[in-house]
Amino acid sequence: MWLALTGVRNKKILSGWTDASLRRRYTQLPGRTKRLPAIIARIRGTPVRACMLAMFCGCLSQPNPVLARGGSISPVNLIAPEAVREVLAQHFVLPKELLKDENERAVFMRRAQREIPELLATEGFFSGEAVLRAVSRTGVLELEVITGPRTLVTEVNIEFRGDLSLPEVQRNKRVLQLRAAWSLQSGAPFRSAAWDEAKANFLAQVARQDYAAARLVESSAQVDPANAGARLHVVVDSGPRFLFGELRVSGLERYEELLVSRYATFRYGQPYQRDLLLSFQTQLQNLPQFSLVIVNLDTVPEATRADTNQAAVTAPVEVQVVEAQSRKIAVGIGYSTNNGVRNELNYQSYNFLNQAWTLNSAVVLEQNRQTVSAGLATNPDPLGYHLTWKASEERTQIQGLETMRDKFGVTRSRTLFGIETGIGLNWQQERRLPQGGIRETDQALVLDTFLIRRTVDNPLFPMSGALTELKLGGASKSLLSDQDFARSYLRHQVWVPLGERDVVSLRIEGGYTAATTRLGIPQEYLFRVGGTQTVRGFAYQSLGFHEGGAVVGGRVMATGSVEYTHWFGNWGGALFGDAGGAADVAPDLRVSQGYGTGARWRSPVGPLALDLARGKGQPGSRFHFSIAVAF
């Protein structure tokens, strides 16, 4: 509105604008030179059109007004460049009502001319000012913000004191690395927020390794407004070099100190590394026995002792814990399109037999599956391995196949460098009752191994990274099994980010069971696909080998999927395509295809997914509901 009034009010502007001057003003914007003659020819000739031309070119050159909060026009029309518009909108308070007289306007202008230059200085504009351009007939003030040139960093001087300043090759090498990592280098715009962030990040980098007591001794920024330059000076005292000392644990009541010390990621006398300390705290925090864990290195001089052999300080590691309730009973209800309504009763004990073992037992009743299970997990040994004992009884009714299964097994596993590995021995007996098919009772004693490697940025909401899962297992007739077989399974999934809000997920999956026949092999070691996280658009486990009126597991399987997701904050939309199938032998494998769209919501337990998919050759579309995490 201000630009239009300016064009009408100041008629001298119209008489002073020639085609050449218009061309100069307009062609300052890239990519518009070719369109200018046609624009001038169409609107030149009449006073009204000339006025429109003046307004048009004025709009191209003038900064945009800053609106009042909520989008309404303020009694003060604040004209400011894009670079400072956000900080002014957040921190400079505009009046809500028209200023009635000259006194109120004078008070406001004194405040504006005091506060606005201070705000501009935080963005690196040290010669800025606020100028009152006009007052409209209605009393609206036109206040223009002139920023002047932005201040740039011209010189950075970083000085070290303490152990890091000693003349030694490794120390000198690290000093060079730290100076190179300083984020506010020469030529960068000088902003208050960037200055504070650079100092905080720099101090954190120094304290990340060896120097846990590093501190910022001095910092200054000498600004030259006339030349728009800033000279930065930082002094950091690294303090002494630290080594990890003994563990000091407090807060334990029910558990032995061994429960904490076995998860230590460092050894006594090892050079201090903050990442090791954080990893130790994370592992303890993930234990169900604790509700709160605080780990830090005691760098107080009175609590340390000098190691004369290594010219360092050995400091104890303090661990403060708050124990969680040792027993918990949970009742849950849920729903999935694969198994229908879910009701669950769960009992957990985190100090079973006073050994800090975890007992987990559950009764789960679903529309297609009913399960009673119990599991016992021991604590890891010095190498990080722990045992998990499991027993369960399960009944399923899926795609015309009814199964009743009893299982018992033990698995030895550990996680090292982000890779989870394990080996287990599992026995099961299964009764299968296919509609119109062969009824039989199978048993197998299976030796299973697995490997899972996760390299994702966020386990619950992955935007980049990969997941690889490999399983191998087998059984022999000579060892409590009805059939000889060897089963292999591989799944690989990657997440590729496209900007900050978009991600593409790709998944491939395959499995093969080597055996002379599928008969005598429990369904867990055969393959059926269809439904959520396999081939959407088809019913759950509806793709497999047809036996009578039922779909049973086959010896070969392959699936693939591609999915694109765009996030609108905590909500997202997805487009996807799936393909795959299962059969008893490879030549009979037929690939079925499904495609569709879905909605995503970032819940506390992971992204919930509601998909509408259409399977090729299917009579209609299907809804699929799940937690969209493939872990």
N, C-alpha and C positions, 0 to 999 in steps of 0.2 A: 504494500500500500504506500509506503514512503517513497519508493522509486517512482511510482506513477505520479504522485503529487509533485515530486521534484521536476519531472519532465514537463508538466503543465505550468508550474509556477515560474520557472526560470526560462522565459522565452529567448533569452540571449543564447542559450544552449543550442536552440534550433537554428538560429542564424549563423552560428559558428561552426556547425557540422557540415562539411563538404563531403562529397563522395570519397575523396582521398582520406579525410580524417576518419570517416566511418570505416573505411577499409583498414586503416591502421589499427583502430580499436578492435574490430571484429577478428582480423586475422591473427591477433595475439593468441587466440585460442586455436590449438592444433586441429587440423583436419577440416577446417571450415572455409578455406580460401576459395575453393571452387564453387561454393554455393553463394558467395557474397554478391556477384553481379546480378544474379537473378533476383535475389531478395531486394536489392536496392531498386532495380527496375520496376518491380511490382508495387513497391510502397511509396516511391518518390512521386511528388507532384502536387499533392493537396496538403493543406496545413494539418488536417486531422491525421493523415497518413504519416506526415513528417513527424508529428508528435508521437505517434505509435512507434516510428523508427527510433526516435530518441529514447523512448522508454525501453525498447527492445535492446538497444546497445548499452543503455545504462544497466539493465539487468545482467548483461554479460560481464560487466566490469566491476559492479559493486558487490561488496560482501553481503552475505545473507543476514537478516535480523535474527536475534536470539529471542525466541518466544518465551512467554511465561510458562511456569510449570502447569501441565495439564493441556498445553497446546493453544490456549487463548492468547490474544494480543495483550501485551502488558501496557499500563499507562506510560511506561518508558520504553521506547523502541530502541533497543540496544543493537547497534551495528558492529559486528566483530568478525574477524577472519576465522576461517575454519579451525586453524591450529589452536585457538584459545577458547573457542565457543563452548566446549564441554566443561572446562574448568570454571568459566564464568557462570554457566547455567547451574552448576553444582554449589558454588560457594558465594556468589554475589546475589544478595537478596534484593529483588526488585519490589517496588511498592505495589500493593494490591489495588489501591484506588488512585484516582487522579490527584495530582498535587494541586492544591487549591490556589496558592498565591506564590509570590516571589520568595517569601521567607522559607516556605517548605521546599521550594525548588533549590534555594541556596544551600539549605541544610543537606539535601540529598546530594547535590553536586560536590560539596565538601567531602561527604562520605565516599562518593564514587571516585573522586580524584585521589583519595587516600588508599582505599582498598583495592581498586582495580590494578594500579601499578604493582602492588604487592603480589597479587595473584598472577600477573603477567611475569613477574620475576621468577616464580616457581616453575614456569615453563621456559625460562631462559631468555625472556625479553626484558632487559633492564632499562630500556629507554622508552618504555611504553607510557601512554597517557590516555585520559578520557576527556573528550571534547564535546561540549554541547553545541550541536549544529543548528537546531531550530526548535521552536515550540509551535505546534499546530493550533488552529483556532479552537479545537476541542480540548486543548491542554495537554496533548500527548508530547512528551519530550523525545527528541531525536538525539541520542547519545552515541557518538562514534568512538570506537576503541582503536587507537593507533598503536601498533605493537613495536614498530621499529625493527631493526635487524635482530635475528636470533643469535644468542651467544654460543660460540663453539669452543670446545676444549682445544687449547693451543699447546699445553705442556702438562705432562704427568710426571711427578717425582715421588717415587715410593722408596721409603727408607726402612730398613730392618734393624732390630736390636735383639739382644738375647742370643740363644744358642744358634739360631739360624743365620746370624750375621758372621759367624766364625769363618775364617778363610780355609775352606775344605772343598774338595771337588764335588762331592755329592750335594753338599749344602748350596754351593754356587749354582749347580745345575737346577736345583729346585727353585732357587730364587729367580732364575731366568724364566722358568716355567710359570711361576706365579705372576711375574710381571707381564708376561705375554697373555695370561688369562684375565687380566684386568679388563672389565667390560666397558669402561668409559675412556676409550683411547682418544688420542689427538684427532681432531676433525669431527668428533661426534657432537651432536647438540647437547648443551649443558642444561639439564633439567633437575630440579630439586629431588624429585622421586628417583630419577636415574642415579643421582649422586649418592643418595642414601642406600639404594639397592646395591650399587657397586661396592661400597664399603662393607656392607653386611655379607655379601657373597665372598668378597676377598678374605675377610676374617675367617669365614667358615672354611674356605679352602686351606688356609694356613693351619687351622685347628683340626683338619680332617685326619691328618697323619702326624704322629710324633708329638706335636705341640698342643696338648689338650688345654693348656692354660693361656693360649695366645690372647692378646688383648690389643685394642686400638688405643694408642697413646696420644696421638695427635692427628688432626685432619683439618685442612683449610682449603678454601676455594677463593682465590683472588680474582675478582671479576673486573675487567676493564670495559665499562659500558661504551666508551668512545670508539674502541676498536672491536667491540663485540667478541671479546676473548676471555677465557677463564684458565687460570693456572692452578692445577690441583697438586696438593701436597698431603701425603699420608705417611704416618709413622706407626709401625706395628712392632710390638714386643712379643717375640715368639715364646719367651720364657724358656724353661729347661725342656729337654727331650724326655718323654715319659715312656715307661715300660709297664705292661700289665702286671699287677701284683696279685695278692691273694683275694679270694672271694669272701665277702662279708654279707651274709644273708640275714635279713630280719623279717619278722612277720609270720614265720612258720609256726603252726600249732599242731596240725594233724600229720604233717609229712616230714620226712627226713630231708636234710640238706642235700643229700645225693640226688633228689628229684630235680634240684636246680642246677647243681654243678655238672651233671652229665650232659647238659645242653650247651655248655660253654663252647664258644667258637674260637677261643684263643687259649694259649698256655702261659704259665707263669714265666715272666721275663721276656715275653714277646713284645716288640715295638708296638706302641699304641696305634690303633686304627679305629676311627669312629664307626666305619661300616661294620666292623666285627662286633662292636658293642651294640649297635642297632639290630644286627641280625640275632644276637643273643637275646635281646629284649623281645623281639618279635616272636621267636620260638617259644619263650616262656609265656608270652601273652596269649598264644594260641592254645596253650594247654587248658583243658577244662577245669583243672584244679584251682586256677587263679582267676580272679576277676579284675585285678589290677597289678601291673608290674612296672617298677621304675628302676632303671639301671643307669649308673653314672660312675665316672672315674673320680676318686677323691683326690683333688689336686691341691688341697689345703696343705701348706708347707709343713705344719706340725704333724700331719698324718702320713708323711712320706719319708723315705730314707734314700740317700744317695748311693748309687751303685758305682763304686770307684773304678771298677774294671771297664765299664762302658761309658763313664762320664754321663750318666743319665739318672733319672729319678724313678724308682719303682713305687707305683701308687696302687693301693687296693681298689678293687671294684666293688662298689656297694650295690646290693640288690635288695630292694624293698618290695614285698609282695603282700597282697590281700587275698586270702583264701576264699574261694567260692563255696557255695553250699555243696556238700559231698554227695547229696542225693537229689534227684529231680524226677518228677512225674509230669508228663506232658500229654495233653489230649489235643488232637488235631482233626480237622476236616478239610477236604479239598476236592478238586475235580480236575480230570484230564480227559481229553477226547480219546486217548488210547485205552484207558482202563475205567473210565466213568467216575462215579462218586467215590471218594476215599475217606475212610474213617480210621483213625490211628490212636492207639494207646501205647505210650512209650515210658519205660522206666530206665533211668541211668544212675549208676553209682560210680563216682570217681575215686573211691578209695576202697575198692573191693578187697576183702581180707586184710585190711590195713596195709596194703602194699602199693597204694597209689595206682592200682590197675583200674582200667575203665571197663565197666560192665554195661552193655547196652542191650536191652531186650524190648521187643515190640510185638504188638498184634495189629496187623494191617488188614482191613476189610475193604476190598474194591469190587466193582461190579464184575470184572473179568478175572480177578485174582484175589486170593486170600492167603495170608502168610502169618506164621508164628515163628519168631527168630530170636536168637540170643547170641551175643558176641562178647569176647573178652580180649582186651588188648593190653599187653604188658608194656613196661617202660623200655626204652632203647638201651642196648648194651654199649660198651665203650666205642664200638665201631659204628653205632647208629642204627643197628638192626633191632626190630621189635617183632614179637610174635602176635598174631591175631587168630584166635580160635572162633569158629563159627558153627552154629547148628541151626537148622531151619526145617520147617515142614510147610509145603506150598501146594496150592491147588489152583489151576488155571482153566478157563473155558474160553478159548480164542479161536475163531474161524472154524468151528465145528470140531475142534480137537480139545478133549479134556485130558489134563495131566494131573497126576498126584505124585509129588516128589518129596523124598526125605534126603537131606544133605548133612554132611559133617566134614569139616576140613580145617587145616591150619596153614597159615601163610607167614613167611618170613620176608620182611621188606624193609627198605630204608629209602630216604631221599637224600641225594648228594648232588650238589651243583645244579639244582633244578631238575634233576632226572630221578624219577621214582622207579625203582626196580624191585622185583619180588619173585619168589618161587614158593609154590604151595602144593600140598597133597590133599585132594578132595575126593571123597567117596559119596556116591549118590545112588539111590534106587528110585526108578520112575515107572509108574504105570501110565500108559497112554491108551486113550479110548477114542479113536477117530470115528466119526459118523460114517458107517458103511465101509470102514477100513479094517486093517489088521490090528487086533488088540494084543498087546504084549506088555511084559514087564522087563525092563532093562536095568542093568546095574553096571557101574564103571568106577574104577579107581584111577583117577587122572592126575598126572604130574603136570602142573601148569606153571608157566613163567610169563612174566609181563614186563614191559618197559613203557613208561609214559614220560614224555619230555614236553615241558611247557615253557614257552618263551614269549609270553604275552605281556602287554603293558599293564593290564588290569585283569585279574582272574574273573571278576564278576561282570565287568563291562569291557571286553576286549575291543580295542580299536586298531591294534597292530600286533603282529607276532604270529606264532604258529603253535600247533599242537600235533604231536605225533604219538600214536598208541600202537604197540605191537604186542600180540599175544601168541604164544605157542603152547601146545599141550598134546598129550597123547595117552593112550591106554593099551593094555595088552590082555589077551584072553588068559594068559598064564598068571595074571595078578588081579583076581577078583573082578574081572570085566567080561562082558558077554560078546565083545567085538574088539578087534584090533583097529585102531584108528590114530591118525595124527591130524590135529587141527591147527590152522594158522589164520591169523586175522590181522589186518593192517588198516589204520585210519590216519589220514593226514588232513589237517585243516589250517588254512592261513587267513589272516585278516589284513587287508591292504587299505590304509586310510587314503581318502580322497579329500584333502582339506581337513578342517576341524570338526565338521558335522557329518561327513559322509564316510562310509566304510563298505568295502566289498569283501564278502566271505566266500571262500572256495573250499569245497570238501570233496575228497575221494575216499572210497572205502571198498575193501575187498576181503573175501574170506574163502578158504577152501579146506575141506576135510577129506583127507586121503584115506579111503577104506574101500573094501570090495562091495559093500552094500551099506545103505543107510539104516537098515534094520539092526537093532541091538545097540544103537547109539542114542544116548539121551538127547532130548531136543535142545538142551543148552549148548551142545557141541555141533549142532546143525544150524541152518540159516533160514529165516523168514524175514521179509522186509515189507514196508508199507506203513504209512502214518507219519507222525511227527518225528523229525530228525532223520528220516530215511527218504521215503518218496511220498510227499504230500499230495493230496488228491485221491488217495486210495485208503481203504480201511486198514486199521492196525494189523500188521502181519498177514495181510491178505495175498501177498505175492510169495509163492513158494511152490512146493510140489503138491499136486492135487491127488489125494488118496480117498476114494469114495466121495463122500460129501464134505470132506475136511481139507484144509490146507495144512500140510505138515512141513517140517524142516527138510531142506535139501543140503547137498554137499558143496554147493558153490553159490557165491553171492558177489554182486558188485553194485555199487551206487555212487552217485556224484551229485553235487549241488552247487549252484551259484546264487548268491543273494546280495542285493544292494540295499543299504539302509541309510536313510537320512534322518538325523535327530533334530527335533525342535525342542531343545532343552531336555526335559526328562521323558518326552514323548517322541516317538519315531514312526516312520512309515517305511515299509519294505516291499521290494519286488523280488521274486525268486523263481527259479526253475530247478526241478529235481528230475533225476533219471536213475533207473536201476531195476534190479530184479533178482530172483533166487530160483534155483532149479536143482534137480538131483545130480545132473551131469552137465558139464560145460556146453556141449552142443545144443542142449535144450534151453539155455538161458535166453530169455526174452527181455529186452529193455523196455520198461514202461516209463512214461513221461508225465510229469505234473508241473503245473505252473500256477502262479497266483500272486496275491498281494496280502499284506498284513499290517497290523499295528503293533508297536512295541512300547513298553513302559518300564522305566528303570526303577524297579522295586528294591527294597533292602536286601532281598535274597537273590537278585539277578534280574535281567530283563524278561518280563512276561511277554509272551508272544501270542497273538490271536491272528490266525491266518485263514484266508478263504482261498482254497485251491481247487483246481479242476484237473482231474486225471484224464489223459487222452484215452478215449474210448469208453469213459464212464458216463452214466446217464445224467449226472448232476454234479454240482460242486459240493465240497466238504469243508467244514470248519475244523481247525486244529488249534488246540490251546495247550501251551506248555511254558516252561522256563527255557528261554532260548540260550542256554549255555551248554556247550558240548563238552562237559567235564565229568 
